[in-house]
Amino acid sequence: MSPKTTPGLVRPEGACALVTGASKGIGAASALALAADGWPVAVHYGRDAAGAAATVAAIEAAGGRAVAIAGDVADPGAADAILSAAEAQLGPVLALVNNAGITDDGLAMQLEDDAFDRVIATNLNGPFRLTRRALGPMVRARHGRIVNVASIVGLRANAGQANYAASKAGLVGLTRTVAAEVARRGVTVNAVAPGFIATAMTHEIPEGQLGAIPARRPGSPEEVAACVAFLASDAAAYVTGSVLTVDGGLSA
Amino acid sequence: MSSTITTEAVEKTVTDALISFGAEPADVTPETELTTLDIDSLDLAELSQIVDDEYGVTMKSSDVSKIKTVGDIVALIVAKG
């Protein structure tokens, strides 16, 4: 079997990676990890321009190439604008990391429509539209890597997060089905499902909950980013439709 | 930059694409039905992407679903261009 004739095995020259929500946390760490693997990286952000600039600066300081791109992934027009901006500055996007996400917690019986809809729009509709826009060039290139940052909350219950859980469970379903649709073109679609990760989004992890984690500690963004980088790599060419939990054993 | 749409140019684009999807060159004629070429929905989706890239013509899935022959694809693209 020749690597040159097997779709998806070797990343083509001149391609870039796009990481959404890369101004901080798991997204920023993923952008840095992909840059360390040689990807030029489009660092997408929603509002935190300073955070995105810091991610770009860190990549450049390490000898990599990156640009910051703004956009609200919940906006239906954003996918084309973000991908087009990345393509214009860094070349075809052959790795897409759908990381941007929000929470708006509350018990289901009290959750307002707006809180439900906003979380679904950002965490599920956004990744769908970015994926749809990214797939054409990936399919034509016979190479693509899509990594969706889901959550263990999409796989098991977490009271108070019905909207977030629904969005992440939806993202897992999207991951598996799109993976099956495009596998023979060398495009892989996978998800990571982080557990408790020490980021700004999870600053209020209750002390008592750490005891439920077999590893007895929260994870770091870098530990999730390493998994994202693996799934985006040539080495993961035969991994598709999978959900990799990164949770210190919490869901084991 | 989109290419100029002529029947000849579109025929070549479509024929080249179908061959790249695995069709035998000798089997690809305007009258050939796609089902006999083993062309599936993903191939047609990729063809839509190619046509968009080359000619700036967007083929909707509702358009593509009515296609039966190679000639139908060419006619659709030329008509929309």
Interface residues (C-beta under 8 A of the other chain):
Chain A: G136 P137 V139 R140 E181 V182 R184 R185
Chain B: L42 A45 E46 S48 Q49 I50 D52 D53
